[in-house]
Amino acid sequence: MVNFYVVPLVIKLLLLLLNIISHCTQFPQAMDILLAEFHKACIYTVPKHIVNSQSAWDSDAYQRLDSIMRLYGALVQTDIRNVTNIHGIEHGWAWFARFLNKISANNRATATALNAYI
C-alpha cells in the first residue's frame, strides 16, 4: 500500500484531475460547477482583467494566481485514454487566443497568469 502522504504534490494533483475528468464525463454539470469555482477564485480563467486592481496585490495574491492558473491549465491539458475531457484542449486553445487578444501583457498579473497556464 502506498503512503499517500509521501507522494509528491504533482502526482496528487494529477490523480485529482484524472478523477475529476472521469467523473465529469458522467456528470457534465460537475464541470460547470468546477469552472464556476475557478472563475470565482481567479478572473483570469474567464479571461478578463480589471485595470485598477494592481495596487492591492501582494506576493500572496500572485502566488494564488499562479496556483489557480496552473491547476486550470492542467485541467484543460489533461488527456485520458478512452475518456473525453469535456473542457479539453479545444477550450484551452480558445482561452489562450482570447487571453492574447483581449488582455494587455503590460503588468505582472497577466504575465504570471500566462506563464502559469503554459
JOGIMO-V502417 format. One record per residue. N is the residue number from 1. RES is the residue in three letters. SS is DSSP state (H for helix, E for strand, C for the rest). D_FIRST is the distance of its C-alpha to the first C-alpha in Angstrom with 2 decimals. Layout:
N:RES:SS:D_FIRST ; N:RES:SS:D_FIRST
This chain:
1:MET:C:0.00 ; 2:VAL:C:3.81 ; 3:ASN:C:6.51 ; 4:PHE:H:8.97 ; 5:TYR:H:11.85 ; 6:VAL:H:11.92 ; 7:VAL:C:11.93 ; 8:PRO:C:15.68 ; 9:LEU:H:17.86 ; 10:VAL:H:19.11 ; 11:ILE:H:15.84 ; 12:LYS:H:15.41 ; 13:LEU:H:19.02 ; 14:LEU:H:18.73 ; 15:LEU:H:16.03 ; 16:LEU:H:18.34 ; 17:LEU:H:21.33 ; 18:LEU:H:19.99 ; 19:ASN:H:19.28 ; 20:ILE:H:22.73 ; 21:ILE:H:24.57 ; 22:SER:H:23.25 ; 23:HIS:H:24.23 ; 24:CYS:H:27.53 ; 25:THR:H:28.60 ; 26:GLN:H:28.52 ; 27:PHE:C:30.07 ; 28:PRO:H:32.31 ; 29:GLN:H:33.51 ; 30:ALA:H:30.13 ; 31:MET:H:30.81 ; 32:ASP:H:34.24 ; 33:ILE:H:32.85 ; 34:LEU:H:30.37 ; 35:LEU:H:33.25 ; 36:ALA:H:35.48 ; 37:GLU:H:33.08 ; 38:PHE:H:33.04 ; 39:HIS:H:36.85 ; 40:LYS:H:37.18 ; 41:ALA:H:35.06 ; 42:CYS:C:36.68 ; 43:ILE:H:40.01 ; 44:TYR:H:39.39 ; 45:THR:H:37.05 ; 46:VAL:C:40.24 ; 47:PRO:C:41.73 ; 48:LYS:C:44.44 ; 49:HIS:C:45.80 ; 50:ILE:C:47.81 ; 51:VAL:H:50.43 ; 52:ASN:H:51.10 ; 53:SER:H:47.55 ; 54:GLN:H:47.07 ; 55:SER:H:48.80 ; 56:ALA:H:46.25 ; 57:TRP:C:43.19 ; 58:ASP:C:41.50 ; 59:SER:H:38.69 ; 60:ASP:H:36.08 ; 61:ALA:H:37.49 ; 62:TYR:H:37.14 ; 63:GLN:H:33.51 ; 64:ARG:H:32.80 ; 65:LEU:H:34.77 ; 66:ASP:H:32.83 ; 67:SER:H:29.43 ; 68:ILE:H:30.60 ; 69:MET:H:32.25 ; 70:ARG:H:29.24 ; 71:LEU:H:27.12 ; 72:TYR:H:30.04 ; 73:GLY:H:30.51 ; 74:ALA:H:26.90 ; 75:LEU:H:27.16 ; 76:VAL:H:30.37 ; 77:GLN:H:29.25 ; 78:THR:C:25.91 ; 79:ASP:C:26.40 ; 80:ILE:E:24.13 ; 81:ARG:C:25.16 ; 82:ASN:C:26.85 ; 83:VAL:E:26.61 ; 84:THR:C:29.65 ; 85:ASN:C:29.29 ; 86:ILE:C:32.25 ; 87:HIS:C:32.67 ; 88:GLY:C:32.11 ; 89:ILE:H:33.87 ; 90:GLU:H:37.34 ; 91:HIS:H:37.02 ; 92:GLY:H:35.81 ; 93:TRP:H:38.94 ; 94:ALA:H:41.12 ; 95:TRP:H:39.74 ; 96:PHE:H:40.26 ; 97:ALA:H:43.85 ; 98:ARG:H:44.69 ; 99:PHE:H:43.32 ; 100:LEU:H:45.39 ; 101:ASN:H:48.48 ; 102:LYS:H:48.60 ; 103:ILE:C:47.29 ; 104:SER:C:49.10 ; 105:ALA:C:47.04 ; 106:ASN:C:49.17 ; 107:ASN:C:46.88 ; 108:ARG:H:43.63 ; 109:ALA:H:41.79 ; 110:THR:H:42.37 ; 111:ALA:H:41.48 ; 112:THR:H:38.20 ; 113:ALA:H:37.37 ; 114:LEU:H:38.30 ; 115:ASN:H:36.47 ; 116:ALA:H:33.22 ; 117:TYR:H:33.55 ; 118:ILE:C:34.16
